[in-house]
Amino acid sequence: MSHKEISKAVIKRLPRYYRYLGELKEAGVERISSADLSSLMKVTASQIRQDLNNFGGFGQQGYGYNVQYLRDEIAKILGLDHMHNMVIIGSGHLGQALANYTNFERNGFQVVGLFDNNKDLLGTVVNGIPIRMIDELPAFLAANEVEIAALTLPKDNAKKMVPVLLEGGIHAIWNFAHTDLNLIVPKDVAVQNVHLSESLMRLSYNLKTLQEDASPADQKEP
């Protein structure tokens, strides 16, 4: 099935299915109905069935879904059935926090290199990985099979880094810089732009909405 037939909304929900199924597996749950999964995820049972039917459907009438099997199949759809090597470029607070995130490897992503241009960080070890200087990056990419680069750089530095990554054979960029790199990256390289401030603004909107809903309407006394 062509990927373009699957809506972005469905693809966006797949990681949530994968995460919830992982939690169910850890809790010892072997099977689950779409109704019970709906209650956990706050997505309608009909939506769950429609989403999964895009990929052939994985449930059985009267049985529901086998948790392990469904999680394995979603892992294949998401490309998590093999390990992806990743480098982090920009090893400040955010870069080091990413390097210390233990769930990456559990989900198929292995951080194999950390890079920065701050000489004070040279040799600092984060989660068993020494920080190297950015000028070592081309040789490192040539010697190692790296698919993904995470950028935690200022936006101008991130843009300058793109040609180096493309030359080094990087196939995907996880971009935390405050700029969208899609416009300067070829279509055969995947880009995921992460704007933390936008996420916080959406949270602020939701908070404001909840507060307004909880507050009685202002009424003037006659």
N, C-alpha and C positions, 0 to 999 in steps of 0.2 A: 504494500500500500504506500502511495506517495505521501511524504510528510506534509506536503502543502494541502492535503485534504483534511488535515487535523487542525482545528482552530487553536489559536494561541491560548484561549481561555482553558481549553482541555489540557494542553501541555503544562500550563501554569499550575493546574491542580494535581498533576501526577506526582510531583515530589511530596505533596501533602499525603496522598494515599500511601506512598512508600514509607513515610515517617510514621504514620499511624499504624500501618501494618507491622512495622518493626516493633512498636511499643506493644502491640497485641501479641506478637511472637514472644517477646521477653516475658509477658505476663502468662504465657503458657496457653494462649487461646489458639485452637487448631482450625476452627472455622467460624465464619461470621456471616450474617445475612446483610443484605444491602440496607435493610431498615436499621439494624444495630450500628452498622458503619455510618449511616446517616446521622444517627444521634450523636456519635462521637465527633464527627467532622463538621456538623452543622451544614451539611449539603443534603439536598433531598435524595431519597433513594432512587427516584427516577433519574436524577442527574447523574448519579453514580453509575447506574446501568447504561445510560447513554454514553457516558465518557468511556467506559470500558468496552462497550460494543464497537467503538471506533477501531479497536485493535482485535476484534473477533469475539470479545466477551469471554469471561473466565469462570462464570458461575454455573451452578446446576439448579434447576427448578426443585424447590423443596429442600435443598441442601445449603445453598448460599455459596460462599467463597472459601476455598482452602487458603488460609492465611499465608502459609509458607510458599505455596505455589504462586499465588497472586503477587506476592512481594517479589519473588524471583522473576516473574514475567515483566513486572513493571521495571525492575532493575535492568532487564535486557532492553526494554523500550528506551529507557533513559541513558543507556550506555554505561551502566554501573556494574556490568558483569565482568569487567576487567579493570585493572589499576591504571589510573592516569597520573603520570608524573607532572608535577607542577613546581614552578619557581615563583618566589615572591620578590618583587623588585620595589624597594622602599622598605627598609627594616626598622622604621621608627616604632612608635607605640602600636599603631594599627597593624603594621606588618608583623611585628612580634606576636601580637595577640592572635593573628591568623595562624602563625606557625605553631602556636601552642594549642590550637583547637584540636582536641583529640578525636573528634568524630569524623574528620576528613578521611583518615585512613580506613575507618570502618565503612565508609560510604564509597570507597573506590578512588580516593584522591591521596596521593603521597607527595608531600612537600620534600623536594630533593635539593633545593638550593635557596639561599637567601642572599640578596644583593643590596648594596647601598653605596652612596658616594661620600658618606661621612667616615673619615679615616678613624675617628674615635671608636667606631663600632667594629672595625676590622678584627676578626678573630673571636668576637663575642659569640658564644654558643647558645642557641635558642632551640630547645627541644632536641638536642643532640646534633644540631646543624650549625656549622660555623658561618658567620656572615662574611661574605666576600665583597670585594669592590666591584662596581658596575663594569669597569673596564675588563674584568675577567669573564663577563657574561658571554661574549661570542664564542670563546674557546670552550666554555662549559656546555653551551648548547650544542656545539659541534661534537663533543665527546659523550653526550648523554641524550637519551631519547626523551625529550621533554615536549609535552603536548600543550600545556597550559601555562600562561604567565598571569600572575595576579599583580596589578599595578596599584601601589599605594603611594603615589607620587603627586606633586603639584601638577596642575593640568598642562602647563607648558612642557615640563619634563616628560610627562606621559606621552605627549604627541611626538616628541623627539625620539622616544624609545621605540615607537612602532616600527620604523625601518629595521632596527637592530633585531627585533623579534621576528619579523618576517624573514629576514636573511637567515636567522637561526632555525627556521623551520617550525616556529610556533603555530599551532592550528587554532588556538582559542585564547581569548584575552578576557580576564575577569577584571574589570576596570573600576577602581574606587576613586579615581581622579574626578574632579568636578568639571568634566567635559565628556561629551559623547564622542566616542572614537569610531562609530559606524561610518562616518562620512569619509574617513581617511584610510579605512581598512578594506581590503578587497573582499568580495562577497564569499570567497571560499575560506575565509577565516571567521570563526564565530566570535561574537563580542557580546558580553553581558555587562552593561553599565549599571553600577550600583551607586545611587545617590542617597546617602544616609540622611541628608537634610530633608529630602522630599518624603522619606519614610516618616521622619519625625513630624513633618507638617501634616501628613495624613493622620497621624496619631493625635495631633493637636485638634484637628477638625473633629475627629470622633469623640474626643474628650469634651469639646465645646458642645457638640450635639447632645451627648448624654446629660451634660449639666443643664442645658436648656430644656430637655425633656423632663428632667427631674424637678425643675423649678416651676412653681405655680405662675400662671400668667399674671402679669402686672394689671391690676385693676384699680381704677381711680374711684374714690368714694364719691357718690353723687352730692 
